[in-house]
């Protein structure tokens, strides 16, 4: 199966799930990936058995994990896919798949793939259609490069959701930055905001290529249609191979769904023994990774958002997220280490206290080697912000001069439908050619003394430094602006119609009473509720330890890994707060009612938070409970708060939760909520674009007025 055949197969799979109303891009990519991985695992198992000379231990069968015996045989692809009962096949997948996260023979990244796995395919018929499409694929026969690009093919067309920007850094840009920073075998590489692992893959392939004999280097076509040189690493010694696969690459990501994508890529590219950690690199409490420094840092941090709870070791209290990530790189780069980081242009002209503080450290303690400005449209459609990237080294000495380069074209159309062609200008080869000696060129590349940047109040824009003349602003005709805004109205209404169809098709709208089989149950019947404790504040021996301790302000409606405060082992022994296990739903029921999160590891909480471990996972899905509690807490606030009542240890177990008749119905509702939320995000993005266009209406109108055209 070649790349085009595989791409066509993946599109058919996406279509099957889309038609089954699994339309959130991240959700359907994850669902397809589960099935592909199960198919691959059986093929790997068969290959290892044939090569094992009788010493092979199958991945499937029964294993002792702790004090339990777990049977993975039902997840063997040939066993699962041959079940003639579609609904039973779906039940098996839903019940057994999360157990793969505990499989003793699978790698660290493979465990991350299946951690808290939830199958939301709504019915057995849809699963059967997906299984039948996957069945003919032989991954053993698929070219290694095509198989490595499998996941990139799967995620490249995820649409224009803002969330997609977290893993859609243009791959050709990633390769250019990696080539400039030049990670070498024996060095450690970290991406503190790794998304789906693009920079990690690029670093891995760069090191492999650098250690390949010239006659074994091959050229392949990447999913973006560009020619890429790849190697097999034949010059690597055994110890170097092991370090490359286990100790070189490190990825951190705070979003567990996005980290799952990175883990899948790690498995496909054979560095699945590398540390991939769900953690917040810049905020919350410190952890052991905050004490580790790396030889190379490559990243594309979030462009939007601010935080006021930065880690103390960053030496910056608050600021834009991307500024905090730069502070993180300054702290985490080993002496002699190098970094290449993508930023919005705000890093160049920003004048807030945090901007100036971090840029001052960058120029005084590091060698800022390059500032490369990128053309508009580089990140279309995910963000309209102009972007750049910088390269620097931890020399411990002040910067003397910085090389600036202006990229005006990358060989593509720089539009939403990115197309590469020789017709489009491409400065990236010239950038790489000039980089080694920092060659200059009028209007393209300059060397700027650091003193000039400092005297310019750390403004590093090309116009601010006087390197180029500011572009004349050509305002659109006001009528064109209004027509563009008007054209977006049908798009918004189309999304609203889709949302209405989803609601009606899913029978979410109920006129009177409850659907058949649904019932109200008390929270205390569903969960083993436990309440946290706060150690005494006047005892410093209780605070600043290694045990994560959460308060209401830490609850983030996502997976909670890092908190603002930690408690000591002494506090745990003497105060005896109840331990909350990884994966447990947390719910605030005092002061601020209804804030939630899922514990991302074992932790403790204060007395305003209830831990809600589900008693029977065959009866209640935790993600459904999360959504049901949102409704219950809002209803409680509206009806009871006015009477002066509140939730407490006695009334919390009596909170009523609406439960559908089956687990499948609960999971279908969760999937539907995610899909509808996705539609809302799409509508918001369109309205945001319309708002930006309307903001340009008045300047355009004034420009016409002062030209005498009104």
Long-range contacts (C-beta under 8 A, 24 or more apart in sequence): 1-137, 1-138, 1-141, 1-142, 1-146, 2-143, 2-146, 3-143, 3-146, 3-149, 3-153, 3-221, 3-223, 6-137, 6-142, 6-146, 6-150, 6-153, 7-153, 9-133, 9-134, 9-137, 10-150, 10-153, 10-154, 12-133, 13-130, 13-133, 13-134, 16-126, 16-129, 16-130, 16-133, 17-121, 17-126, 17-130, 19-126, 20-121, 20-122, 20-123, 20-126, 21-122, 21-502, 21-505, 21-506, 21-671, 21-672, 21-675, 22-120, 22-121, 22-122, 22-126, 22-671, 22-675, 23-675, 23-678, 24-671, 24-674, 24-675, 24-677, 24-678, 25-155, 25-158, 25-159, 25-161, 25-164, 25-678, 26-158, 26-163, 26-257, 26-258, 26-261, 27-120, 27-671, 27-674, 27-675, 29-154, 29-155, 29-158, 29-261, 30-257, 30-260, 30-261, 31-119, 31-120, 31-121, 32-130, 32-154, 33-113, 33-151, 33-154, 33-264, 34-93, 34-97, 34-113, 34-114, 34-117, 34-119, 35-130, 35-131, 35-134, 36-134, 36-137, 36-150, 37-110, 37-113, 37-264, 37-267, 38-75, 38-77, 38-80, 39-77, 39-134, 39-135, 39-137, 39-139, 40-139, 41-77, 42-76, 42-77, 42-78, 43-138, 43-139, 43-140, 45-76, 47-140, 57-105, 59-103, 59-105, 59-106, 63-103, 63-104, 63-105, 65-102, 65-104, 70-99, 70-102, 70-103, 72-96, 72-99, 72-100, 72-103, 75-99, 75-100, 80-131, 81-131, 81-135, 85-124, 86-123, 86-124, 86-125, 86-127, 86-128, 87-123, 87-124, 88-124, 89-124, 89-127, 89-128, 89-131, 90-119, 90-121, 90-123, 90-124, 90-127, 90-664, 91-664, 93-119, 93-121, 93-127, 94-118, 94-119, 94-663, 94-664, 94-667, 95-618, 107-267, 107-272, 107-273, 108-272, 108-273, 108-274, 108-275, 108-276, 109-263, 109-264, 109-266, 109-267, 109-271, 109-272, 109-273, 109-274, 109-276, 110-263, 110-267, 110-272, 112-259, 112-260, 112-263, 112-276, 112-278, 113-260, 113-263, 113-264, 113-267, 115-256, 115-260, 116-256, 116-583, 116-598, 118-621, 118-623, 118-667, 118-670, 119-667, 120-667, 120-668, 120-670, 120-671, 120-674, 122-664, 122-667, 122-668, 122-671, 123-664, 145-218, 145-220, 145-230, 147-268, 148-201, 148-268, 148-269, 149-222, 149-223, 150-268, 151-196, 151-261, 151-264, 151-265, 151-268, 152-222, 152-223, 152-265, 153-223, 155-196, 155-261, 156-223, 156-224, 159-682, 160-381, 160-382, 160-416, 160-682, 160-685, 161-678, 161-681, 161-682, 161-685, 162-382, 162-383, 162-681, 162-685, 163-681, 164-382, 165-303, 165-379, 165-382, 165-383, 166-193, 166-195, 166-196, 166-255, 166-258, 166-302, 167-195, 167-196, 167-198, 167-258, 167-261, 168-195, 168-379, 168-382, 169-195, 169-198, 169-199, 169-300, 169-342, 169-379, 170-224, 170-378, 170-379, 170-410, 170-418, 171-198, 171-202, 171-222, 171-223, 171-224, 172-222, 172-224, 172-226, 172-410, 172-411, 172-428, 173-342, 173-374, 173-378, 173-389, 173-410, 174-198, 174-199, 174-202, 174-298, 174-300, 175-202, 175-206, 175-228, 176-428, 176-431, 176-432, 177-298, 177-340, 177-342, 177-389, 177-391, 178-202, 178-203, 178-206, 178-298, 178-340, 179-206, 179-432, 180-340, 180-370, 180-391, 180-432, 180-435, 181-296, 181-298, 181-338, 181-339, 181-340, 181-391, 182-206, 182-338, 183-207, 183-295, 183-296, 183-298, 184-210, 185-210, 185-211, 185-236, 185-240, 185-243, 185-244, 185-248, 186-240, 186-243, 187-248, 187-295, 187-296, 188-247, 188-248, 188-250, 188-294, 188-295, 188-296, 188-334, 189-248, 189-249, 189-250, 189-294, 189-295, 189-296, 189-297, 189-298, 190-249, 190-250, 190-251, 190-252, 190-294, 190-296, 190-297, 190-298, 190-332, 191-250, 191-251, 191-252, 191-297, 191-298, 191-299, 192-252, 192-281, 192-282, 192-297, 192-299, 192-301, 192-325, 192-328, 192-329, 192-332, 193-252, 193-253, 193-281, 193-299, 193-300, 193-301, 193-302, 193-325, 194-251, 194-252, 194-253, 194-259, 194-262, 194-276, 194-299, 195-253, 195-258, 195-261, 195-262, 195-300, 196-258, 196-261, 196-262, 196-264, 196-265, 197-251, 197-261, 197-262, 197-265, 197-266, 197-276, 198-300, 199-298, 199-299, 199-300, 200-249, 200-251, 200-262, 200-265, 200-266, 200-271, 200-274, 201-265, 201-269, 202-298, 203-248, 203-249, 203-296, 203-298, 204-244, 204-248, 204-249, 204-269, 204-271, 205-230, 205-231, 205-269, 207-233, 207-244, 207-248, 208-232, 208-233, 208-244, 211-235, 211-236, 211-240, 224-418, 224-420, 225-420, 226-411, 226-420, 244-271, 245-270, 245-271, 245-273, 245-274, 246-271, 246-273, 246-274, 247-274, 248-274, 249-274, 249-275, 250-274, 250-275, 250-276, 250-277, 250-292, 250-294, 251-275, 251-276, 251-277, 252-277, 252-278, 252-279, 252-281, 252-289, 253-277, 253-278, 253-279, 254-278, 254-279, 254-280, 254-281, 254-558, 254-559, 254-561, 255-558, 255-559, 256-558, 256-559, 256-600, 278-559, 278-561, 278-600, 279-561, 279-562, 280-561, 280-562, 281-325, 281-328, 282-307, 282-310, 282-311, 282-314, 282-321, 282-324, 282-325, 282-327, 282-328, 283-307, 283-309, 283-310, 283-311, 283-324, 283-562, 284-309, 284-311, 284-554, 284-561, 284-562, 284-563, 284-564, 285-311, 285-548, 285-562, 285-563, 285-564, 285-565, 285-566, 286-311, 286-312, 286-313, 287-562, 290-331, 292-332, 293-332, 293-333, 293-334, 293-337, 294-332, 294-333, 294-334, 294-337, 295-334, 295-336, 295-337, 295-338, 296-337, 296-338, 296-339, 297-329, 297-332, 297-333, 297-337, 297-338, 297-339, 297-340, 297-341, 298-339, 298-340, 298-341, 299-325, 299-329, 299-341, 299-342, 300-341, 300-342, 301-325, 301-326, 301-341, 301-342, 301-343, 303-343, 303-344, 303-383, 303-385, 303-387, 304-383, 309-564, 315-357, 315-361, 316-354, 316-357, 316-358, 317-354, 318-354, 319-352, 319-353, 319-354, 319-355, 319-358, 320-346, 320-350, 320-352, 320-354, 320-355, 322-346, 322-347, 323-347, 323-350, 323-352, 323-354, 323-355, 323-358, 324-354, 326-358, 326-362, 327-354, 327-358, 327-361, 330-358, 330-361, 330-362, 330-365, 330-366, 330-394, 333-366, 333-394, 334-394, 335-394, 335-395, 335-396, 336-393, 336-394, 336-395, 337-393, 337-394, 338-391, 338-392, 338-393, 338-394, 339-390, 339-391, 339-392, 339-393, 340-389, 340-390, 340-391, 341-389, 341-390, 342-387, 342-388, 342-389, 343-387, 343-388, 343-389, 343-390, 344-383, 344-385, 344-386, 344-387, 344-388, 345-373, 345-385, 345-386, 345-387, 345-388, 345-461, 346-385, 347-388, 347-390, 347-460, 348-373, 348-388, 348-459, 348-460, 348-461, 348-464, 349-459, 349-460, 349-461, 349-464, 351-457, 351-458, 351-459, 355-458, 356-457, 356-458, 359-458, 359-460, 360-458, 362-392, 362-399, 363-398, 363-399, 363-450, 363-453, 363-454, 363-458, 364-398, 364-399, 365-394, 365-396, 365-397, 365-398, 366-392, 366-393, 366-394, 366-395, 366-399, 367-392, 367-393, 367-395, 367-397, 367-399, 367-400, 368-392, 368-399, 368-402, 368-450, 369-393, 369-402, 369-403, 370-402, 370-403, 370-404, 370-405, 370-435, 370-438, 371-402, 371-403, 371-404, 371-405, 371-460, 372-404, 372-405, 372-406, 372-407, 372-431, 373-404, 373-405, 373-406, 373-407, 373-462, 374-407, 374-410, 375-407, 375-408, 375-409, 375-410, 375-414, 376-414, 377-414, 377-415, 378-410, 378-414, 380-414, 380-415, 380-416, 380-418, 381-416, 384-689, 384-692, 398-450, 399-450, 400-449, 400-450, 401-447, 401-448, 401-449, 401-450, 402-447, 402-448, 402-450, 402-453, 402-460, 403-435, 403-438, 403-445, 403-446, 403-447, 403-448, 404-445, 404-446, 404-447, 404-448, 404-460, 404-462, 404-465, 404-467, 405-431, 405-434, 405-435, 405-444, 405-445, 406-443, 406-444, 406-445, 406-462, 406-468, 407-431, 443-468, 473-699, 475-696, 475-699, 475-700, 475-703, 475-704, 476-696, 476-700, 477-700, 477-704, 478-697, 478-700, 478-701, 478-704, 481-693, 481-694, 481-696, 481-697, 481-700, 482-697, 484-693, 485-690, 485-693, 485-694, 488-686, 488-687, 488-689, 488-690, 491-686, 492-683, 492-686, 492-687, 495-679, 495-682, 495-683, 495-686, 496-683, 498-679, 499-676, 499-679, 499-680, 502-672, 502-675, 502-676, 502-679, 503-676, 506-668, 506-669, 506-672, 508-669, 508-672, 514-658, 515-660, 515-661, 516-661, 517-660, 517-661, 517-662, 518-658, 518-659, 518-660, 518-661, 519-658, 519-659, 519-661, 520-656, 520-657, 520-658, 520-659, 521-656, 521-657, 521-659, 522-653, 522-654, 522-655, 522-656, 522-657, 523-612, 523-629, 523-632, 523-652, 523-653, 523-654, 523-655, 523-656, 523-657, 524-652, 524-653, 524-654, 525-615, 525-653, 526-612, 526-614, 526-615, 526-619, 526-620, 526-625, 526-657, 526-659, 527-585, 527-612, 527-613, 527-614, 527-615, 527-625, 528-613, 528-615, 529-610, 529-611, 529-612, 529-652, 529-653, 530-578, 530-580, 530-610, 530-611, 530-613, 531-578, 531-607, 531-609, 531-610, 531-611, 531-649, 532-577, 532-578, 532-580, 532-604, 532-605, 532-606, 532-607, 532-608, 532-609, 532-611, 533-575, 533-576, 533-577, 533-578, 533-604, 533-606, 533-607, 534-606, 534-607, 535-567, 535-571, 535-574, 535-575, 535-577, 536-575, 541-568, 541-570, 541-571, 542-567, 542-568, 542-570, 542-571, 542-574, 542-575, 543-567, 543-568, 543-571, 544-568, 545-569, 545-570, 545-571, 547-571, 547-572, 547-603, 547-604, 548-601, 548-602, 548-603, 548-604, 549-577, 549-603, 549-604, 549-605, 549-606, 550-586, 550-597, 550-603, 550-604, 550-605, 550-606, 550-609, 551-605, 551-606, 551-608, 551-609, 552-588, 552-590, 552-591, 552-592, 552-595, 552-606, 552-608, 552-609, 554-597, 555-586, 555-588, 555-595, 555-596, 555-597, 555-609, 556-597, 557-595, 557-596, 557-597, 558-597, 558-598, 559-597, 559-598, 559-599, 559-600, 560-586, 560-597, 560-598, 560-599, 560-600, 560-603, 561-600, 561-601, 563-603, 567-604, 572-604, 577-604, 577-605, 578-604, 578-611, 579-603, 579-604, 580-604, 580-605, 580-611, 581-613, 583-622, 584-611, 584-612, 584-613, 585-611, 585-612, 585-613, 585-614, 585-622, 585-625, 585-626, 585-629, 586-610, 586-611, 586-612, 587-612, 587-629, 587-633, 589-647, 589-648, 589-652, 590-646, 590-647, 590-648, 593-633, 593-636, 593-637, 593-646, 593-647, 594-629, 594-630, 594-633, 594-634, 594-637, 596-626, 596-629, 596-630, 598-622, 598-626, 610-652, 618-663, 619-659, 619-663, 620-659, 620-663, 620-666, 621-663, 621-666, 621-667, 621-670, 623-667, 623-670, 624-660, 624-666, 624-667, 624-669, 624-670, 625-657, 627-669, 627-670, 627-673, 628-657, 628-658, 628-659, 629-655, 629-657, 631-658, 632-656, 632-657
